[in-house]
Amino acid sequence: MSYATAQNIAQGRIAGYTKTDLNLQFDDASGHAYVNLFINNVEDRRIPTTVVPVWSSTTASYAPPRTYGVRVGFKY
């Protein structure tokens, strides 16, 4: 557990979490083209990136949910 501010008040408490990102890349033999498969935030958890406790309320920003996809690229 950690806290968002130096005061360590209850509203700024951040529970422990894990966040896993996976990447797998295939390059062609010449090294000019590639295919990249990815999954970010495999656990699909709400992970706070910023927590701001204010008197009677707290605002927070969160990392994106699970995202996945394919990237295709060419190197010149």
All heavy atoms as a GROMACS GRO file, in nm:
protein
  597
    1MET      N    1   0.084  -0.116   0.000
    1MET     CA    2   0.000   0.000   0.000
    1MET      C    3   0.089   0.123   0.000
    1MET      O    4   0.194   0.126   0.062
    1MET     CB    5  -0.091   0.000   0.122
    1MET     CG    6  -0.176   0.123   0.129
    1MET     SD    7  -0.289   0.128   0.267
    1MET     CE    8  -0.378  -0.021   0.244
    2SER      N    9   0.044   0.226  -0.070
    2SER     CA   10   0.117   0.351  -0.071
    2SER      C   11   0.018   0.466  -0.062
    2SER      O   12  -0.104   0.446  -0.065
    2SER     CB   13   0.204   0.362  -0.197
    2SER     OG   14   0.122   0.361  -0.311
    3TYR      N   15   0.070   0.586  -0.051
    3TYR     CA   16  -0.014   0.704  -0.038
    3TYR      C   17   0.021   0.804  -0.149
    3TYR      O   18   0.135   0.814  -0.192
    3TYR     CB   19   0.006   0.770   0.098
    3TYR     CG   20  -0.049   0.686   0.211
    3TYR    CD1   21   0.030   0.589   0.272
    3TYR    CD2   22  -0.179   0.701   0.254
    3TYR    CE1   23  -0.020   0.511   0.374
    3TYR    CE2   24  -0.230   0.623   0.356
    3TYR     CZ   25  -0.150   0.528   0.416
    3TYR     OH   26  -0.201   0.450   0.516
    4ALA      N   27  -0.080   0.880  -0.190
    4ALA     CA   28  -0.063   0.976  -0.298
    4ALA      C   29   0.003   1.105  -0.252
    4ALA      O   30   0.056   1.179  -0.333
    4ALA     CB   31  -0.198   1.007  -0.362
    5THR      N   32  -0.002   1.132  -0.123
    5THR     CA   33   0.054   1.257  -0.071
    5THR      C   34   0.144   1.229   0.049
    5THR      O   35   0.138   1.122   0.110
    5THR     CB   36  -0.057   1.355  -0.026
    5THR    OG1   37  -0.127   1.297   0.083
    5THR    CG2   38  -0.152   1.387  -0.140
    6ALA      N   39   0.221   1.327   0.086
    6ALA     CA   40   0.312   1.313   0.200
    6ALA      C   41   0.238   1.306   0.333
    6ALA      O   42   0.293   1.258   0.432
    6ALA     CB   43   0.411   1.429   0.201
    7GLN      N   44   0.114   1.353   0.338
    7GLN     CA   45   0.038   1.353   0.463
    7GLN      C   46  -0.013   1.214   0.501
    7GLN      O   47  -0.056   1.192   0.614
    7GLN     CB   48  -0.081   1.450   0.455
    7GLN     CG   49  -0.042   1.595   0.450
    7GLN     CD   50  -0.006   1.639   0.308
    7GLN    OE1   51  -0.035   1.570   0.210
    7GLN    NE2   52   0.060   1.753   0.296
    8ASN      N   53  -0.013   1.120   0.410
    8ASN     CA   54  -0.061   0.984   0.434
    8ASN      C   55  -0.202   0.979   0.490
    8ASN      O   56  -0.231   0.906   0.584
    8ASN     CB   57   0.034   0.909   0.527
    8ASN     CG   58   0.168   0.884   0.463
    8ASN    OD1   59   0.184   0.897   0.342
    8ASN    ND2   60   0.266   0.849   0.542
    9ILE      N   61  -0.292   1.056   0.431
    9ILE     CA   62  -0.430   1.055   0.476
    9ILE      C   63  -0.508   0.945   0.405
    9ILE      O   64  -0.470   0.899   0.298
    9ILE     CB   65  -0.497   1.192   0.453
    9ILE    CG1   66  -0.490   1.234   0.307
    9ILE    CG2   67  -0.434   1.299   0.543
    9ILE    CD1   68  -0.557   1.365   0.274
   10ALA      N   69  -0.617   0.901   0.465
   10ALA     CA   70  -0.693   0.787   0.414
   10ALA      C   71  -0.742   0.806   0.270
   10ALA      O   72  -0.743   0.711   0.192
   10ALA     CB   73  -0.811   0.759   0.506
   11GLN      N   74  -0.782   0.929   0.235
   11GLN     CA   75  -0.832   0.952   0.099
   11GLN      C   76  -0.725   0.932  -0.008
   11GLN      O   77  -0.755   0.909  -0.123
   11GLN     CB   78  -0.887   1.095   0.085
   11GLN     CG   79  -1.009   1.123   0.166
   11GLN     CD   80  -0.970   1.188   0.299
   11GLN    OE1   81  -0.866   1.157   0.356
   11GLN    NE2   82  -1.054   1.277   0.348
   12GLY      N   83  -0.599   0.942   0.030
   12GLY     CA   84  -0.490   0.927  -0.066
   12GLY      C   85  -0.430   0.788  -0.069
   12GLY      O   86  -0.327   0.766  -0.132
   13ARG      N   87  -0.495   0.693  -0.005
   13ARG     CA   88  -0.442   0.556   0.002
   13ARG      C   89  -0.455   0.487  -0.134
   13ARG      O   90  -0.559   0.493  -0.198
   13ARG     CB   91  -0.519   0.478   0.106
   13ARG     CG   92  -0.448   0.355   0.153
   13ARG     CD   93  -0.524   0.286   0.263
   13ARG     NE   94  -0.569   0.383   0.362
   13ARG     CZ   95  -0.654   0.355   0.459
   13ARG    NH1   96  -0.704   0.234   0.470
   13ARG    NH2   97  -0.690   0.448   0.544
   14ILE      N   98  -0.348   0.424  -0.178
   14ILE     CA   99  -0.347   0.349  -0.304
   14ILE      C  100  -0.313   0.204  -0.271
   14ILE      O  101  -0.206   0.175  -0.218
   14ILE     CB  102  -0.243   0.405  -0.403
   14ILE    CG1  103  -0.274   0.551  -0.435
   14ILE    CG2  104  -0.239   0.322  -0.530
   14ILE    CD1  105  -0.167   0.620  -0.517
   15ALA      N  106  -0.405   0.114  -0.303
   15ALA     CA  107  -0.382  -0.029  -0.276
   15ALA      C  108  -0.276  -0.083  -0.373
   15ALA      O  109  -0.255  -0.029  -0.481
   15ALA     CB  110  -0.512  -0.106  -0.293
   16GLY      N  111  -0.213  -0.191  -0.335
   16GLY     CA  112  -0.114  -0.254  -0.422
   16GLY      C  113  -0.180  -0.311  -0.548
   16GLY      O  114  -0.299  -0.342  -0.549
   17TYR      N  115  -0.103  -0.322  -0.654
   17TYR     CA  116  -0.157  -0.374  -0.779
   17TYR      C  117  -0.044  -0.431  -0.864
   17TYR      O  118   0.073  -0.406  -0.839
   17TYR     CB  119  -0.231  -0.265  -0.858
   17TYR     CG  120  -0.142  -0.152  -0.903
   17TYR    CD1  121  -0.074  -0.159  -1.023
   17TYR    CD2  122  -0.125  -0.039  -0.823
   17TYR    CE1  123   0.010  -0.056  -1.064
   17TYR    CE2  124  -0.044   0.064  -0.864
   17TYR     CZ  125   0.023   0.056  -0.983
   17TYR     OH  126   0.105   0.159  -1.024
   18THR      N  127  -0.082  -0.507  -0.964
   18THR     CA  128   0.013  -0.551  -1.067
   18THR      C  129  -0.041  -0.506  -1.201
   18THR      O  130  -0.163  -0.494  -1.220
   18THR     CB  131   0.030  -0.704  -1.069
   18THR    OG1  132  -0.096  -0.765  -1.094
   18THR    CG2  133   0.086  -0.755  -0.938
   19LYS      N  134   0.048  -0.478  -1.293
   19LYS     CA  135   0.010  -0.440  -1.429
   19LYS      C  136   0.109  -0.508  -1.522
   19LYS      O  137   0.229  -0.487  -1.514
   19LYS     CB  138   0.017  -0.290  -1.448
   19LYS     CG  139  -0.021  -0.245  -1.588
   19LYS     CD  140  -0.016  -0.093  -1.600
   19LYS     CE  141  -0.045  -0.047  -1.739
   19LYS     NZ  142   0.070  -0.061  -1.828
   20THR      N  143   0.056  -0.591  -1.610
   20THR     CA  144   0.139  -0.667  -1.702
   20THR      C  145   0.114  -0.622  -1.846
   20THR      O  146  -0.001  -0.613  -1.888
   20THR     CB  147   0.108  -0.818  -1.690
   20THR    OG1  148   0.119  -0.857  -1.554
   20THR    CG2  149   0.201  -0.901  -1.775
   21ASP      N  150   0.222  -0.593  -1.917
   21ASP     CA  151   0.216  -0.561  -2.060
   21ASP      C  152   0.296  -0.667  -2.134
   21ASP      O  153   0.407  -0.702  -2.092
   21ASP     CB  154   0.276  -0.423  -2.088
   21ASP     CG  155   0.200  -0.310  -2.023
   21ASP    OD1  156   0.079  -0.326  -1.997
   21ASP    OD2  157   0.261  -0.205  -1.997
   22LEU      N  158   0.241  -0.720  -2.242
   22LEU     CA  159   0.309  -0.824  -2.321
   22LEU      C  160   0.330  -0.774  -2.464
   22LEU      O  161   0.240  -0.712  -2.522
   22LEU     CB  162   0.227  -0.952  -2.324
   22LEU     CG  163   0.194  -1.016  -2.188
   22LEU    CD1  164   0.100  -1.134  -2.207
   22LEU    CD2  165   0.321  -1.060  -2.120
   23ASN      N  166   0.447  -0.804  -2.520
   23ASN     CA  167   0.480  -0.771  -2.659
   23ASN      C  168   0.551  -0.889  -2.722
   23ASN      O  169   0.639  -0.949  -2.660
   23ASN     CB  170   0.573  -0.649  -2.667
   23ASN     CG  171   0.500  -0.520  -2.644
   23ASN    OD1  172   0.428  -0.476  -2.732
   23ASN    ND2  173   0.518  -0.462  -2.526
   24LEU      N  174   0.513  -0.921  -2.844
   24LEU     CA  175   0.581  -1.026  -2.919
   24LEU      C  176   0.603  -0.972  -3.059
   24LEU      O  177   0.508  -0.930  -3.126
   24LEU     CB  178   0.494  -1.153  -2.924
   24LEU     CG  179   0.550  -1.272  -2.999
   24LEU    CD1  180   0.679  -1.321  -2.935
   24LEU    CD2  181   0.448  -1.384  -3.004
   25GLN      N  182   0.729  -0.972  -3.103
   25GLN     CA  183   0.760  -0.914  -3.234
   25GLN      C  184   0.827  -1.016  -3.323
   25GLN      O  185   0.915  -1.090  -3.281
   25GLN     CB  186   0.849  -0.791  -3.218
   25GLN     CG  187   0.880  -0.724  -3.350
   25GLN     CD  188   0.932  -0.585  -3.335
   25GLN    OE1  189   0.874  -0.506  -3.260
   25GLN    NE2  190   1.039  -0.552  -3.406
   26PHE      N  191   0.784  -1.018  -3.448
   26PHE     CA  192   0.843  -1.103  -3.551
   26PHE      C  193   0.906  -1.011  -3.655
   26PHE      O  194   0.840  -0.924  -3.709
   26PHE     CB  195   0.736  -1.190  -3.619
   26PHE     CG  196   0.664  -1.281  -3.525
   26PHE    CD1  197   0.541  -1.246  -3.472
   26PHE    CD2  198   0.721  -1.403  -3.489
   26PHE    CE1  199   0.475  -1.331  -3.385
   26PHE    CE2  200   0.656  -1.487  -3.402
   26PHE     CZ  201   0.532  -1.451  -3.350
   27ASP      N  202   1.036  -1.032  -3.682
   27ASP     CA  203   1.106  -0.956  -3.786
   27ASP      C  204   1.131  -1.046  -3.906
   27ASP      O  205   1.163  -1.164  -3.889
   27ASP     CB  206   1.240  -0.905  -3.733
   27ASP     CG  207   1.223  -0.804  -3.622
   27ASP    OD1  208   1.134  -0.718  -3.632
   27ASP    OD2  209   1.299  -0.811  -3.523
   28ASP      N  210   1.120  -0.990  -4.027
   28ASP     CA  211   1.154  -1.070  -4.143
   28ASP      C  212   1.306  -1.086  -4.151
   28ASP      O  213   1.381  -1.016  -4.082
   28ASP     CB  214   1.095  -1.011  -4.271
   28ASP     CG  215   1.168  -0.888  -4.320
   28ASP    OD1  216   1.241  -0.826  -4.240
   28ASP    OD2  217   1.153  -0.853  -4.438
   29ALA      N  218   1.352  -1.178  -4.234
   29ALA     CA  219   1.494  -1.211  -4.241
   29ALA      C  220   1.580  -1.091  -4.281
   29ALA      O  221   1.694  -1.078  -4.235
   29ALA     CB  222   1.515  -1.325  -4.339
   30SER      N  223   1.528  -1.001  -4.364
   30SER     CA  224   1.607  -0.886  -4.408
   30SER      C  225   1.611  -0.775  -4.302
   30SER      O  226   1.691  -0.684  -4.311
   30SER     CB  227   1.549  -0.829  -4.538
   30SER     OG  228   1.422  -0.771  -4.512
   31GLY      N  229   1.522  -0.782  -4.204
   31GLY     CA  230   1.518  -0.680  -4.100
   31GLY      C  231   1.444  -0.554  -4.141
   31GLY      O  232   1.447  -0.454  -4.070
   32HIS      N  233   1.374  -0.557  -4.256
   32HIS     CA  234   1.305  -0.438  -4.305
   32HIS      C  235   1.158  -0.432  -4.264
   32HIS      O  236   1.098  -0.325  -4.265
   32HIS     CB  237   1.314  -0.428  -4.458
   32HIS     CG  238   1.452  -0.402  -4.506
   32HIS    ND1  239   1.518  -0.283  -4.483
   32HIS    CD2  240   1.539  -0.480  -4.574
   32HIS    CE1  241   1.638  -0.289  -4.536
   32HIS    NE2  242   1.654  -0.408  -4.592
   33ALA      N  243   1.098  -0.543  -4.228
   33ALA     CA  244   0.956  -0.544  -4.193
   33ALA      C  245   0.938  -0.619  -4.061
   33ALA      O  246   1.018  -0.706  -4.025
   33ALA     CB  247   0.874  -0.610  -4.303
   34TYR      N  248   0.832  -0.583  -3.989
   34TYR     CA  249   0.804  -0.652  -3.863
   34TYR      C  250   0.654  -0.653  -3.835
   34TYR      O  251   0.578  -0.572  -3.888
   34TYR     CB  252   0.878  -0.587  -3.747
   34TYR     CG  253   0.835  -0.446  -3.716
   34TYR    CD1  254   0.732  -0.419  -3.627
   34TYR    CD2  255   0.898  -0.338  -3.778
   34TYR    CE1  256   0.692  -0.290  -3.600
   34TYR    CE2  257   0.860  -0.209  -3.750
   34TYR     CZ  258   0.756  -0.185  -3.661
   34TYR     OH  259   0.717  -0.057  -3.635
   35VAL      N  260   0.614  -0.746  -3.752
   35VAL     CA  261   0.478  -0.756  -3.701
   35VAL      C  262   0.491  -0.764  -3.550
   35VAL      O  263   0.567  -0.847  -3.498
   35VAL     CB  264   0.403  -0.880  -3.756
   35VAL    CG1  265   0.266  -0.892  -3.693
   35VAL    CG2  266   0.393  -0.872  -3.907
   36ASN      N  267   0.419  -0.679  -3.478
   36ASN     CA  268   0.426  -0.674  -3.333
   36ASN      C  269   0.286  -0.698  -3.277
   36ASN      O  270   0.191  -0.629  -3.313
   36ASN     CB  271   0.479  -0.538  -3.288
   36ASN     CG  272   0.486  -0.526  -3.138
   36ASN    OD1  273   0.391  -0.484  -3.075
   36ASN    ND2  274   0.598  -0.562  -3.081
   37LEU      N  275   0.271  -0.799  -3.192
   37LEU     CA  276   0.146  -0.826  -3.123
   37LEU      C  277   0.160  -0.777  -2.980
   37LEU      O  278   0.264  -0.799  -2.917
   37LEU     CB  279   0.118  -0.977  -3.122
   37LEU     CG  280   0.127  -1.048  -3.257
   37LEU    CD1  281   0.121  -1.199  -3.238
   37LEU    CD2  282   0.019  -1.000  -3.349
   38PHE      N  283   0.058  -0.710  -2.926
   38PHE     CA  284   0.070  -0.657  -2.790
   38PHE      C  285  -0.061  -0.666  -2.713
   38PHE      O  286  -0.169  -0.666  -2.771
   38PHE     CB  287   0.118  -0.511  -2.793
   38PHE     CG  288   0.016  -0.415  -2.849
   38PHE    CD1  289  -0.073  -0.350  -2.765
   38PHE    CD2  290   0.012  -0.388  -2.985
   38PHE    CE1  291  -0.166  -0.262  -2.817
   38PHE    CE2  292  -0.081  -0.300  -3.037
   38PHE     CZ  293  -0.170  -0.237  -2.952
   39ILE      N  294  -0.046  -0.677  -2.582
   39ILE     CA  295  -0.157  -0.667  -2.487
   39ILE      C  296  -0.105  -0.581  -2.372
   39ILE      O  297  -0.003  -0.614  -2.311
   39ILE     CB  298  -0.202  -0.804  -2.432
   39ILE    CG1  299  -0.242  -0.898  -2.543
   39ILE    CG2  300  -0.317  -0.785  -2.332
   39ILE    CD1  301  -0.275  -1.039  -2.495
   40ASN      N  302  -0.173  -0.472  -2.342
   40ASN     CA  303  -0.137  -0.386  -2.230
   40ASN      C  304  -0.243  -0.399  -2.121
   40ASN      O  305  -0.362  -0.409  -2.151
   40ASN     CB  306  -0.127  -0.241  -2.275
   40ASN     CG  307  -0.013  -0.220  -2.372
   40ASN    OD1  308   0.088  -0.288  -2.366
   40ASN    ND2  309  -0.029  -0.126  -2.463
   41ASN      N  310  -0.199  -0.396  -1.996
   41ASN     CA  311  -0.287  -0.412  -1.880
   41ASN      C  312  -0.364  -0.543  -1.889
   41ASN      O  313  -0.487  -0.546  -1.889
   41ASN     CB  314  -0.381  -0.292  -1.865
   41ASN     CG  315  -0.451  -0.289  -1.730
   41ASN    OD1  316  -0.427  -0.373  -1.645
   41ASN    ND2  317  -0.537  -0.191  -1.712
   42VAL      N  318  -0.292  -0.652  -1.895
   42VAL     CA  319  -0.350  -0.785  -1.908
   42VAL      C  320  -0.453  -0.811  -1.799
   42VAL      O  321  -0.558  -0.871  -1.824
   42VAL     CB  322  -0.240  -0.894  -1.905
   42VAL    CG1  323  -0.299  -1.032  -1.901
   42VAL    CG2  324  -0.146  -0.878  -2.024
   43GLU      N  325  -0.428  -0.766  -1.677
   43GLU     CA  326  -0.519  -0.790  -1.565
   43GLU      C  327  -0.650  -0.712  -1.580
   43GLU      O  328  -0.747  -0.743  -1.514
   43GLU     CB  329  -0.454  -0.751  -1.432
   43GLU     CG  330  -0.337  -0.837  -1.394
   43GLU     CD  331  -0.205  -0.789  -1.453
   43GLU    OE1  332  -0.204  -0.696  -1.536
   43GLU    OE2  333  -0.101  -0.846  -1.416
   44ASP      N  334  -0.653  -0.609  -1.664
   44ASP     CA  335  -0.769  -0.523  -1.686
   44ASP      C  336  -0.820  -0.462  -1.555
   44ASP      O  337  -0.938  -0.462  -1.526
   44ASP     CB  338  -0.881  -0.600  -1.756
   44ASP     CG  339  -0.983  -0.505  -1.820
   44ASP    OD1  340  -0.945  -0.390  -1.849
   44ASP    OD2  341  -1.097  -0.546  -1.840
   45ARG      N  342  -0.727  -0.410  -1.476
   45ARG     CA  343  -0.761  -0.347  -1.348
   45ARG      C  344  -0.758  -0.196  -1.360
   45ARG      O  345  -0.688  -0.140  -1.444
   45ARG     CB  346  -0.662  -0.390  -1.240
   45ARG     CG  347  -0.671  -0.536  -1.212
   45ARG     CD  348  -0.635  -0.563  -1.071
   45ARG     NE  349  -0.663  -0.702  -1.043
   45ARG     CZ  350  -0.598  -0.772  -0.956
   45ARG    NH1  351  -0.501  -0.717  -0.887
   45ARG    NH2  352  -0.629  -0.896  -0.934
   46ARG      N  353  -0.834  -0.130  -1.272
   46ARG     CA  354  -0.830   0.017  -1.264
   46ARG      C  355  -0.706   0.054  -1.183
   46ARG      O  356  -0.701   0.030  -1.063
   46ARG     CB  357  -0.955   0.069  -1.196
   46ARG     CG  358  -1.078   0.051  -1.281
   46ARG     CD  359  -1.198   0.112  -1.216
   46ARG     NE  360  -1.179   0.258  -1.213
   46ARG     CZ  361  -1.254   0.340  -1.141
   46ARG    NH1  362  -1.348   0.294  -1.065
   46ARG    NH2  363  -1.231   0.469  -1.144
   47ILE      N  364  -0.608   0.111  -1.250
   47ILE     CA  365  -0.481   0.144  -1.185
   47ILE      C  366  -0.469   0.296  -1.176
   47ILE      O  367  -0.462   0.364  -1.279
   47ILE     CB  368  -0.363   0.085  -1.265
   47ILE    CG1  369  -0.378  -0.066  -1.271
   47ILE    CG2  370  -0.231   0.127  -1.204
   47ILE    CD1  371  -0.285  -0.133  -1.366
   48PRO      N  372  -0.469   0.350  -1.054
   48PRO     CA  373  -0.459   0.495  -1.041
   48PRO      C  374  -0.319   0.545  -1.080
   48PRO      O  375  -0.219   0.489  -1.040
   48PRO     CB  376  -0.487   0.520  -0.893
   48PRO     CG  377  -0.454   0.391  -0.826
   48PRO     CD  378  -0.479   0.283  -0.926
   49THR      N  379  -0.317   0.649  -1.162
   49THR     CA  380  -0.188   0.709  -1.198
   49THR      C  381  -0.167   0.839  -1.123
   49THR      O  382  -0.055   0.878  -1.096
   49THR     CB  383  -0.181   0.736  -1.350
   49THR    OG1  384  -0.291   0.819  -1.388
   49THR    CG2  385  -0.185   0.606  -1.428
   50THR      N  386  -0.278   0.908  -1.091
   50THR     CA  387  -0.273   1.031  -1.013
   50THR      C  388  -0.391   1.031  -0.916
   50THR      O  389  -0.504   1.009  -0.958
   50THR     CB  390  -0.285   1.154  -1.105
   50THR    OG1  391  -0.185   1.148  -1.205
   50THR    CG2  392  -0.270   1.283  -1.026
   51VAL      N  393  -0.365   1.056  -0.788
   51VAL     CA  394  -0.470   1.068  -0.688
   51VAL      C  395  -0.448   1.199  -0.614
   51VAL      O  396  -0.340   1.224  -0.564
   51VAL     CB  397  -0.467   0.949  -0.589
   51VAL    CG1  398  -0.574   0.964  -0.483
   51VAL    CG2  399  -0.482   0.817  -0.663
   52VAL      N  400  -0.554   1.280  -0.610
   52VAL     CA  401  -0.544   1.411  -0.544
   52VAL      C  402  -0.654   1.421  -0.438
   52VAL      O  403  -0.770   1.446  -0.471
   52VAL     CB  404  -0.558   1.526  -0.646
   52VAL    CG1  405  -0.547   1.660  -0.576
   52VAL    CG2  406  -0.456   1.512  -0.757
   53PRO      N  407  -0.618   1.399  -0.310
   53PRO     CA  408  -0.718   1.415  -0.205
   53PRO      C  409  -0.742   1.563  -0.176
   53PRO      O  410  -0.648   1.640  -0.164
   53PRO     CB  411  -0.656   1.346  -0.084
   53PRO     CG  412  -0.517   1.310  -0.120
   53PRO     CD  413  -0.493   1.347  -0.262
   54VAL      N  414  -0.869   1.601  -0.171
   54VAL     CA  415  -0.908   1.739  -0.140
   54VAL      C  416  -1.013   1.731  -0.030
   54VAL      O  417  -1.108   1.656  -0.043
   54VAL     CB  418  -0.966   1.809  -0.264
   54VAL    CG1  419  -1.003   1.952  -0.234
   54VAL    CG2  420  -0.867   1.802  -0.380
   55TRP      N  421  -0.999   1.807   0.072
   55TRP     CA  422  -1.082   1.808   0.192
   55TRP      C  423  -1.181   1.692   0.201
   55TRP      O  424  -1.158   1.595   0.270
   55TRP     CB  425  -1.155   1.941   0.206
   55TRP     CG  426  -1.059   2.053   0.226
   55TRP    CD1  427  -1.016   2.141   0.132
   55TRP    CD2  428  -0.990   2.085   0.345
   55TRP    NE1  429  -0.924   2.227   0.185
   55TRP    CE2  430  -0.907   2.195   0.318
   55TRP    CE3  431  -0.989   2.033   0.474
   55TRP    CZ2  432  -0.826   2.253   0.413
   55TRP    CZ3  433  -0.909   2.092   0.569
   55TRP    CH2  434  -0.828   2.200   0.538
   56SER      N  435  -1.294   1.701   0.135
   56SER     CA  436  -1.398   1.599   0.151
   56SER      C  437  -1.415   1.510   0.029
   56SER      O  438  -1.506   1.429   0.024
   56SER     CB  439  -1.531   1.666   0.184
   56SER     OG  440  -1.570   1.750   0.077
   57SER      N  441  -1.332   1.527  -0.072
   57SER     CA  442  -1.344   1.444  -0.192
   57SER      C  443  -1.205   1.412  -0.245
   57SER      O  444  -1.106   1.468  -0.202
   57SER     CB  445  -1.426   1.516  -0.299
   57SER     OG  446  -1.357   1.632  -0.342
   58THR      N  447  -1.201   1.322  -0.337
   58THR     CA  448  -1.075   1.281  -0.397
   58THR      C  449  -1.095   1.268  -0.548
   58THR      O  450  -1.195   1.212  -0.592
   58THR     CB  451  -1.027   1.147  -0.339
   58THR    OG1  452  -1.012   1.160  -0.199
   58THR    CG2  453  -0.896   1.104  -0.400
   59THR      N  454  -1.002   1.318  -0.626
   59THR     CA  455  -1.007   1.298  -0.771
   59THR      C  456  -0.892   1.206  -0.810
   59THR      O  457  -0.787   1.206  -0.746
   59THR     CB  458  -0.995   1.431  -0.847
   59THR    OG1  459  -0.871   1.493  -0.814
   59THR    CG2  460  -1.109   1.524  -0.813
   60ALA      N  461  -0.915   1.129  -0.914
   60ALA     CA  462  -0.813   1.034  -0.957
   60ALA      C  463  -0.814   1.020  -1.109
   60ALA      O  464  -0.918   1.035  -1.172
   60ALA     CB  465  -0.835   0.898  -0.893
   61SER      N  466  -0.698   0.991  -1.164
   61SER     CA  467  -0.684   0.956  -1.306
   61SER      C  468  -0.637   0.812  -1.310
   61SER      O  469  -0.560   0.768  -1.225
   61SER     CB  470  -0.581   1.045  -1.374
   61SER     OG  471  -0.622   1.179  -1.372
   62TYR      N  472  -0.683   0.739  -1.409
   62TYR     CA  473  -0.652   0.596  -1.418
   62TYR      C  474  -0.582   0.563  -1.549
   62TYR      O  475  -0.606   0.628  -1.651
   62TYR     CB  476  -0.780   0.513  -1.405
   62TYR     CG  477  -0.843   0.524  -1.268
   62TYR    CD1  478  -0.938   0.621  -1.240
   62TYR    CD2  479  -0.803   0.439  -1.166
   62TYR    CE1  480  -0.993   0.633  -1.114
   62TYR    CE2  481  -0.858   0.449  -1.039
   62TYR     CZ  482  -0.953   0.546  -1.014
   62TYR     OH  483  -1.007   0.557  -0.889
   63ALA      N  484  -0.502   0.458  -1.546
   63ALA     CA  485  -0.438   0.406  -1.666
   63ALA      C  486  -0.546   0.346  -1.757
   63ALA      O  487  -0.653   0.308  -1.709
   63ALA     CB  488  -0.334   0.300  -1.630
   64PRO      N  489  -0.520   0.337  -1.886
   64PRO     CA  490  -0.620   0.279  -1.978
   64PRO      C  491  -0.653   0.134  -1.942
   64PRO      O  492  -0.570   0.063  -1.884
   64PRO     CB  493  -0.551   0.284  -2.114
   64PRO     CG  494  -0.442   0.385  -2.101
   64PRO     CD  495  -0.400   0.381  -1.957
   65PRO      N  496  -0.773   0.088  -1.977
   65PRO     CA  497  -0.808  -0.053  -1.954
   65PRO      C  498  -0.728  -0.143  -2.047
   65PRO      O  499  -0.644  -0.096  -2.124
   65PRO     CB  500  -0.957  -0.056  -1.988
   65PRO     CG  501  -0.975   0.054  -2.086
   65PRO     CD  502  -0.878   0.160  -2.044
   66ARG      N  503  -0.757  -0.272  -2.045
   66ARG     CA  504  -0.685  -0.366  -2.131
   66ARG      C  505  -0.697  -0.320  -2.276
   66ARG      O  506  -0.806  -0.290  -2.325
   66ARG     CB  507  -0.742  -0.506  -2.117
   66ARG     CG  508  -0.673  -0.607  -2.208
   66ARG     CD  509  -0.736  -0.745  -2.203
   66ARG     NE  510  -0.737  -0.796  -2.067
   66ARG     CZ  511  -0.841  -0.856  -2.011
   66ARG    NH1  512  -0.952  -0.873  -2.079
   66ARG    NH2  513  -0.833  -0.901  -1.888
   67THR      N  514  -0.584  -0.312  -2.343
   67THR     CA  515  -0.582  -0.282  -2.486
   67THR      C  516  -0.495  -0.386  -2.554
   67THR      O  517  -0.400  -0.437  -2.496
   67THR     CB  518  -0.524  -0.141  -2.514
   67THR    OG1  519  -0.397  -0.128  -2.452
   67THR    CG2  520  -0.617  -0.033  -2.461
   68TYR      N  521  -0.531  -0.418  -2.677
   68TYR     CA  522  -0.453  -0.518  -2.750
   68TYR      C  523  -0.459  -0.484  -2.898
   68TYR      O  524  -0.546  -0.410  -2.943
   68TYR     CB  525  -0.505  -0.660  -2.725
   68TYR     CG  526  -0.653  -0.676  -2.749
   68TYR    CD1  527  -0.702  -0.710  -2.874
   68TYR    CD2  528  -0.745  -0.654  -2.647
   68TYR    CE1  529  -0.837  -0.723  -2.897
   68TYR    CE2  530  -0.880  -0.668  -2.667
   68TYR     CZ  531  -0.925  -0.703  -2.793
   68TYR     OH  532  -1.060  -0.715  -2.815
   69GLY      N  533  -0.362  -0.535  -2.970
   69GLY     CA  534  -0.362  -0.508  -3.113
   69GLY      C  535  -0.240  -0.562  -3.184
   69GLY      O  536  -0.159  -0.637  -3.127
   70VAL      N  537  -0.228  -0.522  -3.308
   70VAL     CA  538  -0.119  -0.564  -3.396
   70VAL      C  539  -0.061  -0.440  -3.460
   70VAL      O  540  -0.134  -0.351  -3.505
   70VAL     CB  541  -0.171  -0.659  -3.507
   70VAL    CG1  542  -0.059  -0.697  -3.603
   70VAL    CG2  543  -0.236  -0.782  -3.447
   71ARG      N  544   0.071  -0.433  -3.462
   71ARG     CA  545   0.141  -0.325  -3.532
   71ARG      C  546   0.222  -0.389  -3.646
   71ARG      O  547   0.288  -0.489  -3.625
   71ARG     CB  548   0.237  -0.252  -3.440
   71ARG     CG  549   0.169  -0.175  -3.330
   71ARG     CD  550   0.274  -0.103  -3.244
   71ARG     NE  551   0.213  -0.043  -3.129
   71ARG     CZ  552   0.220  -0.090  -3.005
   71ARG    NH1  553   0.290  -0.199  -2.979
   71ARG    NH2  554   0.160  -0.030  -2.906
   72VAL      N  555   0.215  -0.328  -3.761
   72VAL     CA  556   0.293  -0.374  -3.874
   72VAL      C  557   0.380  -0.256  -3.918
   72VAL      O  558   0.330  -0.144  -3.930
   72VAL     CB  559   0.203  -0.420  -3.992
   72VAL    CG1  560   0.286  -0.462  -4.111
   72VAL    CG2  561   0.112  -0.533  -3.945
   73GLY      N  562   0.508  -0.281  -3.942
   73GLY     CA  563   0.594  -0.172  -3.979
   73GLY      C  564   0.702  -0.210  -4.078
   73GLY      O  565   0.730  -0.328  -4.098
   74PHE      N  566   0.757  -0.106  -4.138
   74PHE     CA  567   0.866  -0.124  -4.235
   74PHE      C  568   0.978  -0.029  -4.196
   74PHE      O  569   0.956   0.086  -4.162
   74PHE     CB  570   0.817  -0.092  -4.376
   74PHE     CG  571   0.706  -0.180  -4.421
   74PHE    CD1  572   0.574  -0.139  -4.406
   74PHE    CD2  573   0.731  -0.304  -4.476
   74PHE    CE1  574   0.470  -0.220  -4.446
   74PHE    CE2  575   0.626  -0.386  -4.517
   74PHE     CZ  576   0.497  -0.344  -4.502
   75LYS      N  577   1.101  -0.078  -4.205
   75LYS     CA  578   1.220   0.003  -4.177
   75LYS      C  579   1.293   0.024  -4.309
   75LYS      O  580   1.316  -0.070  -4.384
   75LYS     CB  581   1.311  -0.069  -4.076
   75LYS     CG  582   1.243  -0.098  -3.945
   75LYS     CD  583   1.332  -0.182  -3.856
   75LYS     CE  584   1.258  -0.227  -3.733
   75LYS     NZ  585   1.334  -0.322  -3.653
   76TYR      N  586   1.333   0.148  -4.335
   76TYR     CA  587   1.402   0.178  -4.460
   76TYR      C  588   1.550   0.168  -4.445
   76TYR      O  589   1.608   0.193  -4.347
   76TYR     CB  590   1.365   0.319  -4.507
   76TYR     CG  591   1.219   0.333  -4.537
   76TYR    CD1  592   1.132   0.385  -4.443
   76TYR    CD2  593   1.168   0.290  -4.659
   76TYR    CE1  594   0.996   0.398  -4.471
   76TYR    CE2  595   1.033   0.301  -4.687
   76TYR     CZ  596   0.948   0.355  -4.591
   76TYR     OH  597   0.815   0.366  -4.619
   0.00000   0.00000   0.00000
